[in-house]
Amino acid sequence: MTKTINSEAGRHAPALDGSATVLRVQGVGKEYKLYPTPRARLKALVTGKATHRSHWALHDVSFELQRGECIGVIGDNGAGKSTLLKLLAGTLQPSHGRIDRVGRVTAILELGAGFHPDFSGRDNLYFAGSLIGIQREEMARLEPGIIEFCELGEALDRPVKTYSSGMTVRLAFALVTAVQPDVLIVDEALAVGDQNFQKKCVERITAFRNNGCTILFCSHSPYHIRHLCDRALWLKGGRVEQFGNTEAVLAAYDLYTRERELEKNGGVASALADAAPGLASAPSVDSGAEGAVAGGAGQPDSQMAPKHAGRSPQPQPLGDAGGSACILSVDVAHLEDAQAGHPPVLQGQDLIVTIRARGRGNERPHIGFMIEQSKGVGITSLATHEDGAAPVQMSDGTWQSVLTFPDLPLHSGDYVISAFLFDETGLAVYDEWFQFLHFRFIFPKPLPGLVRLPHRWS
């Protein structure tokens, strides 16, 4: 099951002035008392003397959720995200401050925790359902829908201890989302299960949101935070570092993580030197070299077979090869063979990437692409559903997208590309080949920098 709390509508209503506010957190803090030994803890209980060391997981956290709003919670490990969600769900009590709720609150924190292993899946529906406030008569009405969603078939009448982790997750999610709550608290639920289950999770959560459910979503995936959430809350060291527009908060958090990586790598100067090895180690472009590069810089037909295929020798797809939706190939045109110790060099000034994938049934998937410095910052990320494009279905039933960057606006350096496969909504990630191909690009003019921005002199 999950850890959940269900507070009846109006229970805390007097504390909330506006009818649109369904959750209010005011000055909440959570202290854990740490004792050096169990004996010291017992002594403190007997004598009343404070011998503990305080660890504050949260400090003075305040925010509000409006009805129908979706808020994403981000932060490093240990920042207090899980503690905050457990406080909001009611499984922990704050050391100080106040939390006011209105309506039914369902928290998806630990999928599968709480099922009785000796009970069958069907019996656990009634047993676990009673723990989260679903009466037997209501469960009898909800049971067909839960069974249909979890797709366990005959296994539903077997003991849960015989289930795989994926089967347990299916049953748990189907149970706790059988009734739409007023507030849904989700902790990384989109990162578990197979691709079909992840898609069903996304569809159900999206349906809740469209029906006016308020959602608090904790995730390490900026992509899902960006596409699901209206606002974002960044926790840092147990405190609210920033709360507001999703893009602004994600940009600030991304800058923070990059600055931290720079410090870890020994300072800005050395990190920048590592981030752009092409500026220091790429061969200089004299007239002869420039002619060689320019000679291959025509306008190739995007449908032509690649001159040199850029393929990961050992890609790491999320999907399997047994019929699931997955990326089949990623080919980069005009990429010369790699030399010992050096990445292959892109011949010419156009970057042409052909991505082929297998979808699920008759669904038209979407394809994403990202390019980054090999040891530095991200350059750009694109997706067909964001650009109003769509993959083309080939005669064998697979899907293909050809992405062209004419006159690639990058300076000399080493770069790495990633490919992604999404469902038809662009929310569920079926497969990813992350940072699977490094290549070197040489710009004919020896200018420093990273990209060539559109500009005009006057």
Helices and strands as residue ranges (DSSP letters): G 13-15, E 21-34, H 38-47, E 53-66, E 70-74, H 81-89, E 96-101, E 105-108, H 121-131, H 136-150, G 153-157, G 160-162, H 165-176, E 183-187, G 189-191, H 195-210, E 214-218, H 222-228, E 231-236, E 239-245, H 246-264, H 268-275, H 277-281, H 287-295, E 326-332, E 351-358, E 366-373, E 378-383, E 392-393, E 399-405, E 413-422, E 429-441
